[in-house]
Amino acid sequence: MDKLNKSRKLYEMAKRVIPGGLHSNARWIDPHPIYFNKGEGSKIWDIDGNKYIDCMVNFGALILGHGDPDVNKAVKRGLKIGLTAAVDTELSFEVARKLKDISPCAEMVKFASTGTEAVMHAIMIARGYTKKERIIKAEGNYHGWYDYVNCSYKYPPEKWCDIPVPFPSSEGLCRDLLEKTLVIPWNDLESVDRIIKQYKNEIAAVIIEPVNHNIGCALPRKGYLEGVRRLTRENDILLIFDEVITGFRATPGGAQEFYGVTPDLTTYSKAIANGFTLSAVVGKKDIMEITDPSHKRVSFGGTFNGHQISLAAALVTLDKLKTGKIQVHLNRLTEWLIKDFNSIADNFGIKAKLQGFGGQFQVYFTDFEVTDYRTAYTTNRERYQEFRNGMIEGNILWSPDCFYHHGITASHSNKDIQKILTVAEKVLKGMKRKKV
């Protein structure tokens, strides 16, 4: 598009220095990435000067909005202190205590830097605690780039089996993930029961997203999370909730508070510090204590764990999140988007639906209610791409990935939601006229 000339030119230069011109492959957009230079509240600007309502929200890492003034003040105060990494401080205790108060399963807390690192630590803890090695993960759930969970995230139908097998998401992964990782369809309790019976004495943990946001937004069926909790408890298997995305959004205590299901361990990141680099593993006391260095059992290290500037941001962010007011705002706007978008699509006779939860959502061009990876795969990619292009033309920052989640923040206003819906209606009307 002509409006992205500077991004196109920067890409031509950047790809000579950076493979693909960007530092995370998830940011790739065909035919070239968009480069940005400013964010404020619910808005983001690219280097061509185009202003968008941001529905990508840093892949879910924003919950307050870009450049929250209170977070910025806290970070500036932190910079004046001069401490950054490789030390523990009173601040690290204060933030851990706040997180313990918010999260239902958080009897003890350890900080790391990224969501992937938190997952790696959680799985190490589970293996060390249970003395078992296999783990179970679900199709379509994404838990970062760690070898043992980086499989069966996105893969084509020709690789599907009635009983899923781990399909590596990349070359270069450890080959023994095919042996150590067991895969289940998400939202299918019978499959959990079956695979646990088969490998009962070998499974250290089941790790799942309580809401499957990495295929967009699929909600758990009634009784699914409760059933997984019961089966893991009955068979001495740890249950890990990956709340990197769901954490703090629908309720202050995340999806586990919303659904009333408490796991043994939880991983948090993204929104915990409103986009500053921070993650956490939290869980039951007897499990977490095996990372106590005096016990010399499970290692938990990282120079940047509990980075002081990120903790300064988290302290303010968690204070704002614990009241529940932001979650009321996010839930209200999400319900508004669901109701009005689906009504617009119905009025035009277009097979499309918006599914959402706690400020995160996705649009699917399909007849099916999306409940798992395989129903998400039925979405019409061409229609989705045309819709996405129209949203970008209308200055709504929208993902090119038909499986990924979008989001809104505390800074998104009623006016923003109305603009998103107005642009969506215009795009859908054009699609109807062209009979795509």
C-alpha positions as a Markdown table, in Angstrom:
| # | Residue | x | y | z |
|---|---|---|---|---|
| 1 | Met | 0.0 | 0.0 | 0.0 |
| 2 | Asp | 1.2 | 3.5 | -0.8 |
| 3 | Lys | 0.5 | 4.6 | 2.8 |
| 4 | Leu | 3.4 | 2.3 | 3.9 |
| 5 | Asn | 6.2 | 3.5 | 1.6 |
| 6 | Lys | 8.6 | 4.3 | 4.5 |
| 7 | Ser | 8.0 | 0.9 | 6.1 |
| 8 | Arg | 8.7 | -0.8 | 2.7 |
| 9 | Lys | 11.9 | 1.2 | 2.3 |
| 10 | Leu | 13.1 | 0.5 | 5.8 |
| 11 | Tyr | 12.4 | -3.2 | 5.3 |
| 12 | Glu | 14.6 | -3.3 | 2.2 |
| 13 | Met | 17.4 | -1.9 | 4.3 |
| 14 | Ala | 16.7 | -3.9 | 7.5 |
| 15 | Lys | 16.6 | -7.3 | 5.8 |
| 16 | Arg | 20.3 | -6.8 | 4.8 |
| 17 | Val | 21.2 | -6.7 | 8.5 |
| 18 | Ile | 18.3 | -8.6 | 10.2 |
| 19 | Pro | 17.0 | -11.9 | 8.8 |
| 20 | Gly | 13.5 | -11.1 | 7.5 |
| 21 | Gly | 13.9 | -7.5 | 8.7 |
| 22 | Leu | 12.5 | -8.1 | 12.2 |
| 23 | His | 13.4 | -9.7 | 15.5 |
| 24 | Ser | 10.4 | -11.9 | 16.0 |
| 25 | Asn | 8.9 | -14.0 | 13.1 |
| 26 | Ala | 5.5 | -13.5 | 14.6 |
| 27 | Arg | 5.7 | -9.8 | 13.5 |
| 28 | Trp | 6.0 | -10.7 | 9.8 |
| 29 | Ile | 3.3 | -9.3 | 7.4 |
| 30 | Asp | 3.3 | -10.1 | 3.7 |
| 31 | Pro | 4.8 | -8.4 | 1.7 |
| 32 | His | 6.7 | -6.6 | 4.4 |
| 33 | Pro | 6.5 | -5.6 | 8.1 |
| 34 | Ile | 5.0 | -2.3 | 9.3 |
| 35 | Tyr | 7.5 | -0.4 | 11.5 |
| 36 | Phe | 6.2 | 1.9 | 14.3 |
| 37 | Asn | 7.6 | 4.9 | 16.2 |
| 38 | Lys | 5.0 | 5.9 | 18.7 |
| 39 | Gly | 2.2 | 4.6 | 21.0 |
| 40 | Glu | -0.2 | 6.5 | 23.3 |
| 41 | Gly | -3.2 | 5.0 | 25.0 |
| 42 | Ser | -5.2 | 3.0 | 22.5 |
| 43 | Lys | -3.4 | 4.5 | 19.5 |
| 44 | Ile | -0.2 | 3.5 | 17.7 |
| 45 | Trp | 1.6 | 5.3 | 14.8 |
| 46 | Asp | 3.7 | 3.8 | 12.1 |
| 47 | Ile | 6.8 | 5.5 | 10.6 |
| 48 | Asp | 4.7 | 6.8 | 7.7 |
| 49 | Gly | 2.7 | 8.8 | 10.1 |
| 50 | Asn | -0.5 | 6.6 | 9.9 |
| 51 | Lys | -2.4 | 6.5 | 13.2 |
| 52 | Tyr | -4.3 | 3.3 | 14.1 |
| 53 | Ile | -6.6 | 2.2 | 16.9 |
| 54 | Asp | -4.4 | -0.6 | 18.2 |
| 55 | Cys | -6.1 | -4.0 | 18.3 |
| 56 | Met | -2.9 | -5.9 | 18.5 |
| 57 | Val | -1.9 | -4.4 | 21.9 |
| 58 | Asn | 1.6 | -5.8 | 21.8 |
| 59 | Phe | 0.4 | -9.4 | 21.2 |
| 60 | Gly | -1.6 | -9.0 | 24.5 |
| 61 | Ala | 1.2 | -7.5 | 26.5 |
| 62 | Leu | -0.7 | -4.2 | 27.0 |
| 63 | Ile | -3.6 | -4.1 | 29.4 |
| 64 | Leu | -3.6 | -0.4 | 30.5 |
| 65 | Gly | -2.6 | 1.0 | 27.1 |
| 66 | His | 0.5 | 2.5 | 25.5 |
| 67 | Gly | 2.6 | 4.8 | 27.8 |
| 68 | Asp | 0.3 | 4.7 | 30.8 |
| 69 | Pro | 1.3 | 7.9 | 32.8 |
| 70 | Asp | 1.4 | 6.2 | 36.2 |
| 71 | Val | 3.5 | 3.3 | 34.9 |
| 72 | Asn | 5.9 | 5.8 | 33.2 |
| 73 | Lys | 6.3 | 7.8 | 36.5 |
| 74 | Ala | 7.1 | 4.6 | 38.4 |
| 75 | Val | 9.7 | 3.6 | 35.7 |
| 76 | Lys | 11.3 | 7.0 | 35.9 |
| 77 | Arg | 11.6 | 6.8 | 39.7 |
| 78 | Gly | 13.1 | 3.3 | 39.2 |
| 79 | Leu | 15.7 | 4.6 | 36.8 |
| 80 | Lys | 16.8 | 7.2 | 39.3 |
| 81 | Ile | 17.6 | 4.5 | 41.8 |
| 82 | Gly | 20.2 | 3.0 | 39.4 |
| 83 | Leu | 19.5 | -0.7 | 40.0 |
| 84 | Thr | 18.4 | -2.9 | 37.1 |
| 85 | Ala | 19.3 | -6.6 | 37.2 |
| 86 | Ala | 20.9 | -9.4 | 39.1 |
| 87 | Val | 19.9 | -8.2 | 42.5 |
| 88 | Asp | 16.8 | -8.7 | 44.7 |
| 89 | Thr | 15.3 | -5.8 | 46.5 |
| 90 | Glu | 12.4 | -4.8 | 48.7 |
| 91 | Leu | 10.5 | -4.0 | 45.5 |
| 92 | Ser | 10.8 | -7.7 | 44.3 |
| 93 | Phe | 9.2 | -8.8 | 47.6 |
| 94 | Glu | 6.4 | -6.2 | 47.3 |
| 95 | Val | 5.5 | -7.2 | 43.8 |
| 96 | Ala | 5.6 | -10.9 | 44.6 |
| 97 | Arg | 3.3 | -10.3 | 47.6 |
| 98 | Lys | 0.8 | -8.4 | 45.4 |
| 99 | Leu | 0.8 | -11.2 | 42.8 |
| 100 | Lys | 0.3 | -13.7 | 45.6 |
| 101 | Asp | -2.8 | -11.7 | 46.8 |
| 102 | Ile | -4.3 | -11.6 | 43.3 |
| 103 | Ser | -3.7 | -15.1 | 42.0 |
| 104 | Pro | -5.8 | -18.0 | 43.5 |
| 105 | Cys | -3.0 | -20.6 | 43.2 |
| 106 | Ala | -0.1 | -18.3 | 44.2 |
| 107 | Glu | 1.1 | -19.5 | 47.6 |
| 108 | Met | 4.7 | -18.7 | 46.4 |
| 109 | Val | 6.1 | -16.6 | 43.5 |
| 110 | Lys | 9.3 | -16.6 | 41.4 |
| 111 | Phe | 10.0 | -14.0 | 38.7 |
| 112 | Ala | 11.5 | -14.6 | 35.3 |
| 113 | Ser | 11.7 | -12.5 | 32.1 |
| 114 | Thr | 9.5 | -13.9 | 29.4 |
| 115 | Gly | 6.5 | -16.2 | 29.1 |
| 116 | Thr | 8.6 | -18.9 | 27.5 |
| 117 | Glu | 11.1 | -18.8 | 30.4 |
| 118 | Ala | 8.2 | -19.1 | 32.9 |
| 119 | Val | 6.9 | -22.2 | 31.0 |
| 120 | Met | 10.4 | -23.7 | 31.0 |
| 121 | His | 10.7 | -23.2 | 34.7 |
| 122 | Ala | 7.2 | -24.5 | 35.4 |
| 123 | Ile | 7.9 | -27.7 | 33.5 |
| 124 | Met | 11.3 | -28.2 | 35.3 |
| 125 | Ile | 9.5 | -27.7 | 38.6 |
| 126 | Ala | 6.8 | -30.3 | 37.7 |
| 127 | Arg | 9.4 | -32.8 | 36.6 |
| 128 | Gly | 11.6 | -32.3 | 39.6 |
| 129 | Tyr | 8.6 | -32.5 | 42.0 |
| 130 | Thr | 7.0 | -35.6 | 40.5 |
| 131 | Lys | 10.2 | -37.4 | 39.3 |
| 132 | Lys | 8.4 | -38.0 | 36.0 |
| 133 | Glu | 9.3 | -36.7 | 32.6 |
| 134 | Arg | 6.4 | -36.7 | 30.1 |
| 135 | Ile | 4.1 | -33.7 | 29.7 |
| 136 | Ile | 0.7 | -33.3 | 28.1 |
| 137 | Lys | -0.2 | -30.2 | 26.0 |
| 138 | Ala | -3.1 | -29.4 | 23.8 |
| 139 | Glu | -3.5 | -28.8 | 20.0 |
| 140 | Gly | -3.6 | -25.1 | 19.2 |
| 141 | Asn | -2.2 | -24.1 | 22.6 |
| 142 | Tyr | 1.0 | -22.0 | 22.3 |
| 143 | His | 3.4 | -21.9 | 25.3 |
| 144 | Gly | 6.4 | -20.2 | 23.7 |
| 145 | Trp | 9.4 | -21.5 | 21.8 |
| 146 | Tyr | 10.6 | -24.1 | 24.4 |
| 147 | Asp | 11.3 | -27.4 | 22.6 |
| 148 | Tyr | 8.9 | -29.6 | 24.6 |
| 149 | Val | 5.8 | -27.4 | 24.1 |
| 150 | Asn | 6.6 | -26.0 | 20.6 |
| 151 | Cys | 4.6 | -28.6 | 18.8 |
| 152 | Ser | 1.1 | -29.1 | 17.4 |
| 153 | Tyr | 0.4 | -25.4 | 17.6 |
| 154 | Lys | -0.3 | -24.8 | 13.9 |
| 155 | Tyr | -0.1 | -27.7 | 11.5 |
| 156 | Pro | -2.0 | -28.7 | 8.3 |
| 157 | Pro | -4.9 | -31.2 | 8.1 |
| 158 | Glu | -2.8 | -33.8 | 6.3 |
| 159 | Lys | -0.8 | -34.2 | 9.6 |
| 160 | Trp | -3.9 | -34.6 | 11.7 |
| 161 | Cys | -4.6 | -38.0 | 13.4 |
| 162 | Asp | -7.7 | -39.2 | 15.3 |
| 163 | Ile | -5.3 | -39.4 | 18.3 |
| 164 | Pro | -3.0 | -36.4 | 17.9 |
| 165 | Val | 0.8 | -36.9 | 17.9 |
| 166 | Pro | 3.3 | -34.1 | 18.5 |
| 167 | Phe | 4.1 | -32.2 | 15.3 |
| 168 | Pro | 7.2 | -30.0 | 15.7 |
| 169 | Ser | 6.4 | -26.3 | 14.9 |
| 170 | Ser | 9.9 | -25.7 | 13.7 |
| 171 | Glu | 13.1 | -27.3 | 12.5 |
| 172 | Gly | 15.9 | -27.4 | 15.1 |
| 173 | Leu | 13.8 | -28.7 | 18.0 |
| 174 | Cys | 14.9 | -31.6 | 20.2 |
| 175 | Arg | 13.8 | -34.9 | 18.6 |
| 176 | Asp | 12.9 | -36.4 | 22.0 |
| 177 | Leu | 10.0 | -34.0 | 22.2 |
| 178 | Leu | 8.2 | -36.7 | 20.1 |
| 179 | Glu | 8.6 | -39.1 | 23.0 |
| 180 | Lys | 8.4 | -36.7 | 26.0 |
| 181 | Thr | 5.4 | -34.6 | 24.9 |
| 182 | Leu | 1.9 | -36.1 | 24.6 |
| 183 | Val | -0.8 | -34.1 | 22.6 |
| 184 | Ile | -4.5 | -33.9 | 23.2 |
| 185 | Pro | -7.3 | -32.1 | 21.4 |
| 186 | Trp | -8.2 | -29.0 | 23.5 |
| 187 | Asn | -11.7 | -29.0 | 25.1 |
| 188 | Asp | -12.0 | -32.8 | 24.9 |
| 189 | Leu | -12.1 | -34.3 | 28.4 |
| 190 | Glu | -12.3 | -37.9 | 27.2 |
| 191 | Ser | -9.0 | -37.6 | 25.4 |
| 192 | Val | -7.4 | -36.3 | 28.6 |
| 193 | Asp | -8.8 | -39.3 | 30.5 |
| 194 | Arg | -7.6 | -41.8 | 27.8 |
| 195 | Ile | -4.1 | -40.5 | 27.6 |
| 196 | Ile | -3.7 | -40.3 | 31.4 |
| 197 | Lys | -4.8 | -43.9 | 31.7 |
| 198 | Gln | -2.3 | -45.0 | 29.1 |
| 199 | Tyr | 0.7 | -43.1 | 30.5 |
| 200 | Lys | -0.4 | -42.5 | 34.2 |
| 201 | Asn | 2.9 | -43.2 | 35.9 |
| 202 | Glu | 5.0 | -41.3 | 33.4 |
| 203 | Ile | 3.2 | -37.9 | 33.3 |
| 204 | Ala | 4.6 | -35.0 | 35.3 |
| 205 | Ala | 2.2 | -32.3 | 34.2 |
| 206 | Val | -0.7 | -31.2 | 32.0 |
| 207 | Ile | -0.1 | -27.7 | 30.7 |
| 208 | Ile | -3.1 | -25.9 | 29.0 |
| 209 | Glu | -4.4 | -22.4 | 28.2 |
| 210 | Pro | -7.6 | -22.2 | 30.2 |
| 211 | Val | -9.0 | -20.1 | 27.3 |
| 212 | Asn | -7.4 | -21.0 | 24.0 |
| 213 | His | -6.4 | -17.6 | 22.8 |
| 214 | Asn | -3.6 | -18.7 | 20.6 |
| 215 | Ile | -6.2 | -19.9 | 18.0 |
| 216 | Gly | -8.0 | -16.5 | 18.6 |
| 217 | Cys | -10.5 | -17.2 | 21.3 |
| 218 | Ala | -12.1 | -20.5 | 22.1 |
| 219 | Leu | -13.8 | -20.9 | 25.5 |
| 220 | Pro | -13.7 | -24.0 | 27.6 |
| 221 | Arg | -16.7 | -26.2 | 27.4 |
| 222 | Lys | -18.8 | -26.5 | 30.6 |
| 223 | Gly | -17.0 | -28.9 | 33.0 |
| 224 | Tyr | -13.8 | -29.1 | 30.9 |
| 225 | Leu | -11.4 | -27.3 | 33.2 |
| 226 | Glu | -13.0 | -28.9 | 36.3 |
| 227 | Gly | -12.6 | -32.3 | 34.7 |
| 228 | Val | -9.0 | -31.8 | 33.8 |
| 229 | Arg | -8.4 | -30.6 | 37.4 |
| 230 | Arg | -10.1 | -33.7 | 38.8 |
| 231 | Leu | -8.2 | -36.1 | 36.5 |
| 232 | Thr | -4.8 | -34.6 | 37.3 |
| 233 | Arg | -5.4 | -34.6 | 41.0 |
| 234 | Glu | -6.6 | -38.2 | 41.1 |
| 235 | Asn | -3.5 | -39.4 | 39.2 |
| 236 | Asp | -0.8 | -37.3 | 41.0 |
| 237 | Ile | -0.2 | -35.1 | 37.9 |
| 238 | Leu | 0.4 | -31.4 | 38.2 |
| 239 | Leu | -1.9 | -29.0 | 36.4 |
| 240 | Ile | -0.2 | -26.0 | 34.9 |
| 241 | Phe | -2.4 | -23.1 | 33.6 |
| 242 | Asp | -0.6 | -20.9 | 31.1 |
| 243 | Glu | -2.2 | -17.6 | 31.9 |
| 244 | Val | 0.3 | -15.5 | 29.9 |
| 245 | Ile | -2.7 | -14.1 | 28.0 |
| 246 | Thr | -5.7 | -14.7 | 30.2 |
| 247 | Gly | -4.0 | -13.4 | 33.4 |
| 248 | Phe | -5.7 | -10.4 | 35.0 |
| 249 | Arg | -8.1 | -9.8 | 32.2 |
| 250 | Ala | -11.6 | -11.2 | 32.8 |
| 251 | Thr | -11.0 | -10.9 | 36.6 |
| 252 | Pro | -8.0 | -9.8 | 38.7 |
| 253 | Gly | -7.2 | -13.5 | 39.3 |
| 254 | Gly | -7.5 | -14.4 | 35.6 |
| 255 | Ala | -9.3 | -17.4 | 34.1 |
| 256 | Gln | -8.7 | -19.5 | 37.2 |
| 257 | Glu | -10.7 | -17.1 | 39.3 |
| 258 | Phe | -13.3 | -16.6 | 36.6 |
| 259 | Tyr | -13.9 | -20.4 | 36.2 |
| 260 | Gly | -13.2 | -21.3 | 39.8 |
| 261 | Val | -10.6 | -23.9 | 39.0 |
| 262 | Thr | -7.2 | -23.7 | 40.8 |
| 263 | Pro | -4.2 | -25.3 | 39.1 |
| 264 | Asp | -1.0 | -26.3 | 40.9 |
| 265 | Leu | 1.2 | -23.9 | 39.0 |
| 266 | Thr | 0.5 | -20.8 | 36.8 |
| 267 | Thr | 2.7 | -18.9 | 34.4 |
| 268 | Tyr | 2.1 | -15.2 | 33.9 |
| 269 | Ser | 3.7 | -12.6 | 31.6 |
| 270 | Lys | 2.6 | -9.9 | 29.1 |
| 271 | Ala | 0.0 | -7.8 | 31.0 |
| 272 | Ile | 1.7 | -8.3 | 34.4 |
| 273 | Ala | 3.8 | -5.2 | 33.8 |
| 274 | Asn | 1.8 | -3.5 | 31.0 |
| 275 | Gly | 4.4 | -4.6 | 28.3 |
| 276 | Phe | 7.6 | -4.3 | 30.3 |
| 277 | Thr | 9.6 | -7.5 | 30.3 |
| 278 | Leu | 8.5 | -9.6 | 33.2 |
| 279 | Ser | 7.1 | -13.1 | 33.8 |
| 280 | Ala | 6.3 | -15.2 | 36.9 |
| 281 | Val | 5.8 | -18.8 | 38.0 |
| 282 | Val | 3.4 | -19.1 | 40.9 |
| 283 | Gly | 2.0 | -22.1 | 42.7 |
| 284 | Lys | 1.5 | -24.2 | 45.7 |
| 285 | Lys | 4.0 | -23.8 | 48.5 |
| 286 | Asp | 5.3 | -27.4 | 48.7 |
| 287 | Ile | 5.8 | -27.5 | 44.9 |
| 288 | Met | 7.4 | -24.1 | 44.6 |
| 289 | Glu | 9.7 | -24.7 | 47.5 |
| 290 | Ile | 11.8 | -27.2 | 45.5 |
| 291 | Thr | 13.3 | -24.1 | 43.8 |
| 292 | Asp | 14.7 | -22.9 | 47.1 |
| 293 | Pro | 18.5 | -22.8 | 46.5 |
| 294 | Ser | 19.2 | -24.3 | 49.9 |
| 295 | His | 17.3 | -27.4 | 48.9 |
| 296 | Lys | 19.5 | -27.9 | 45.8 |
| 297 | Arg | 16.8 | -29.6 | 43.8 |
| 298 | Val | 15.4 | -27.6 | 40.9 |
| 299 | Ser | 17.5 | -24.7 | 39.5 |
| 300 | Phe | 15.7 | -21.4 | 38.9 |
| 301 | Gly | 18.1 | -18.8 | 37.5 |
| 302 | Gly | 18.3 | -15.8 | 35.2 |
| 303 | Thr | 20.3 | -12.5 | 35.4 |
| 304 | Phe | 17.3 | -10.5 | 34.4 |
| 305 | Asn | 14.8 | -12.3 | 36.6 |
| 306 | Gly | 12.9 | -9.7 | 38.6 |
| 307 | His | 14.4 | -6.8 | 36.5 |
| 308 | Gln | 13.9 | -3.7 | 38.7 |
| 309 | Ile | 12.5 | -1.4 | 36.0 |
| 310 | Ser | 9.9 | -4.1 | 35.0 |
| 311 | Leu | 9.0 | -4.6 | 38.7 |
| 312 | Ala | 8.5 | -0.9 | 39.1 |
| 313 | Ala | 6.0 | -1.0 | 36.2 |
| 314 | Ala | 4.4 | -4.2 | 37.6 |
| 315 | Leu | 3.8 | -2.6 | 41.0 |
| 316 | Val | 1.7 | 0.1 | 39.5 |
| 317 | Thr | 0.0 | -2.2 | 37.0 |
| 318 | Leu | -1.0 | -4.8 | 39.6 |
| 319 | Asp | -2.4 | -2.0 | 41.9 |
| 320 | Lys | -4.6 | -0.9 | 39.1 |
| 321 | Leu | -5.7 | -4.4 | 38.2 |
| 322 | Lys | -6.5 | -5.7 | 41.7 |
| 323 | Thr | -9.6 | -3.4 | 42.1 |
| 324 | Gly | -11.5 | -5.2 | 39.3 |
| 325 | Lys | -12.6 | -1.9 | 37.6 |
| 326 | Ile | -10.4 | -2.4 | 34.5 |
| 327 | Gln | -11.8 | -5.9 | 34.1 |
| 328 | Val | -15.4 | -4.6 | 34.2 |
| 329 | His | -14.4 | -2.2 | 31.4 |
| 330 | Leu | -12.7 | -4.9 | 29.3 |
| 331 | Asn | -15.6 | -7.3 | 29.7 |
| 332 | Arg | -18.2 | -4.6 | 28.8 |
| 333 | Leu | -16.4 | -3.6 | 25.6 |
| 334 | Thr | -15.8 | -7.2 | 24.6 |
| 335 | Glu | -19.5 | -8.0 | 25.0 |
| 336 | Trp | -20.3 | -4.9 | 22.9 |
| 337 | Leu | -17.9 | -6.0 | 20.1 |
| 338 | Ile | -19.4 | -9.6 | 20.1 |
| 339 | Lys | -23.0 | -8.4 | 20.0 |
| 340 | Asp | -22.7 | -5.7 | 17.4 |
| 341 | Phe | -20.2 | -7.4 | 15.1 |
| 342 | Asn | -22.2 | -10.6 | 14.9 |
| 343 | Ser | -25.4 | -8.6 | 14.3 |
| 344 | Ile | -23.7 | -6.7 | 11.4 |
| 345 | Ala | -22.4 | -10.0 | 9.9 |
| 346 | Asp | -25.9 | -11.6 | 10.2 |
| 347 | Asn | -27.5 | -8.5 | 8.5 |
| 348 | Phe | -25.2 | -8.9 | 5.5 |
| 349 | Gly | -25.6 | -12.6 | 5.4 |
| 350 | Ile | -21.9 | -13.1 | 5.8 |
| 351 | Lys | -20.7 | -16.3 | 7.6 |
| 352 | Ala | -18.6 | -14.6 | 10.2 |
| 353 | Lys | -18.5 | -14.4 | 14.0 |
| 354 | Leu | -16.5 | -12.6 | 16.7 |
| 355 | Gln | -15.6 | -14.6 | 19.8 |
| 356 | Gly | -14.1 | -13.0 | 22.8 |
| 357 | Phe | -13.2 | -13.1 | 26.5 |
| 358 | Gly | -11.9 | -10.5 | 28.8 |
| 359 | Gly | -10.7 | -8.0 | 26.2 |
| 360 | Gln | -9.2 | -10.6 | 23.8 |
| 361 | Phe | -11.1 | -11.6 | 20.6 |
| 362 | Gln | -10.9 | -12.9 | 17.1 |
| 363 | Val | -13.1 | -12.9 | 14.0 |
| 364 | Tyr | -13.7 | -16.2 | 12.3 |
| 365 | Phe | -15.2 | -16.6 | 8.8 |
| 366 | Thr | -16.9 | -19.9 | 9.3 |
| 367 | Asp | -20.3 | -21.6 | 10.1 |
| 368 | Phe | -18.8 | -23.4 | 13.1 |
| 369 | Glu | -18.6 | -22.2 | 16.7 |
| 370 | Val | -14.8 | -22.3 | 17.3 |
| 371 | Thr | -14.1 | -24.6 | 20.2 |
| 372 | Asp | -10.6 | -26.0 | 19.4 |
| 373 | Tyr | -7.9 | -25.9 | 16.8 |
| 374 | Arg | -9.6 | -28.0 | 14.2 |
| 375 | Thr | -12.8 | -25.9 | 14.2 |
| 376 | Ala | -10.7 | -22.8 | 14.0 |
| 377 | Tyr | -9.0 | -24.2 | 10.9 |
| 378 | Thr | -12.4 | -24.0 | 9.1 |
| 379 | Thr | -12.2 | -20.2 | 8.9 |
| 380 | Asn | -12.0 | -18.9 | 5.4 |
| 381 | Arg | -8.5 | -17.5 | 5.1 |
| 382 | Glu | -9.2 | -15.5 | 1.9 |
| 383 | Arg | -12.2 | -13.8 | 3.5 |
| 384 | Tyr | -10.2 | -13.1 | 6.6 |
| 385 | Gln | -7.4 | -11.6 | 4.7 |
| 386 | Glu | -9.7 | -9.3 | 2.8 |
| 387 | Phe | -11.3 | -8.3 | 6.0 |
| 388 | Arg | -7.9 | -7.7 | 7.6 |
| 389 | Asn | -6.7 | -5.5 | 4.7 |
| 390 | Gly | -9.9 | -3.5 | 5.0 |
| 391 | Met | -9.4 | -2.9 | 8.7 |
| 392 | Ile | -5.8 | -1.7 | 8.1 |
| 393 | Glu | -7.0 | 0.6 | 5.3 |
| 394 | Gly | -9.5 | 1.9 | 7.9 |
| 395 | Asn | -6.7 | 2.5 | 10.3 |
| 396 | Ile | -7.5 | -0.3 | 12.7 |
| 397 | Leu | -4.3 | -2.3 | 13.5 |
| 398 | Trp | -5.4 | -5.9 | 12.8 |
| 399 | Ser | -3.4 | -9.1 | 12.7 |
| 400 | Pro | -2.7 | -10.9 | 9.4 |
| 401 | Asp | -3.0 | -14.2 | 11.2 |
| 402 | Cys | -6.5 | -15.7 | 11.2 |
| 403 | Phe | -5.7 | -17.8 | 14.3 |
| 404 | Tyr | -4.2 | -15.1 | 16.4 |
| 405 | His | -6.0 | -13.0 | 19.1 |
| 406 | His | -6.7 | -9.3 | 19.1 |
| 407 | Gly | -7.2 | -7.1 | 22.1 |
| 408 | Ile | -8.4 | -4.0 | 23.8 |
| 409 | Thr | -7.0 | -2.2 | 26.9 |
| 410 | Ala | -8.2 | 0.0 | 29.7 |
| 411 | Ser | -7.4 | 3.0 | 27.4 |
| 412 | His | -9.8 | 1.9 | 24.7 |
| 413 | Ser | -12.9 | 4.1 | 24.8 |
| 414 | Asn | -16.5 | 3.8 | 23.7 |
| 415 | Lys | -15.5 | 6.0 | 20.7 |
| 416 | Asp | -12.7 | 3.5 | 19.8 |
| 417 | Ile | -15.1 | 0.6 | 19.9 |
| 418 | Gln | -17.6 | 2.4 | 17.8 |
| 419 | Lys | -14.9 | 3.2 | 15.2 |
| 420 | Ile | -13.8 | -0.4 | 15.1 |
| 421 | Leu | -17.4 | -1.5 | 14.5 |
| 422 | Thr | -18.0 | 1.2 | 11.9 |
| 423 | Val | -14.9 | 0.2 | 9.9 |
| 424 | Ala | -15.8 | -3.5 | 10.2 |
| 425 | Glu | -19.3 | -2.8 | 8.9 |
| 426 | Lys | -17.9 | -0.9 | 5.9 |
| 427 | Val | -15.5 | -3.7 | 5.1 |
| 428 | Leu | -18.1 | -6.4 | 5.5 |
| 429 | Lys | -20.5 | -4.4 | 3.3 |
| 430 | Gly | -17.8 | -4.2 | 0.6 |
| 431 | Met | -17.2 | -8.0 | 0.9 |
| 432 | Lys | -21.0 | -8.6 | 0.6 |
| 433 | Arg | -21.1 | -6.4 | -2.6 |
| 434 | Lys | -18.3 | -8.3 | -4.2 |
| 435 | Lys | -19.8 | -11.6 | -3.1 |
| 436 | Val | -16.4 | -12.8 | -1.8 |
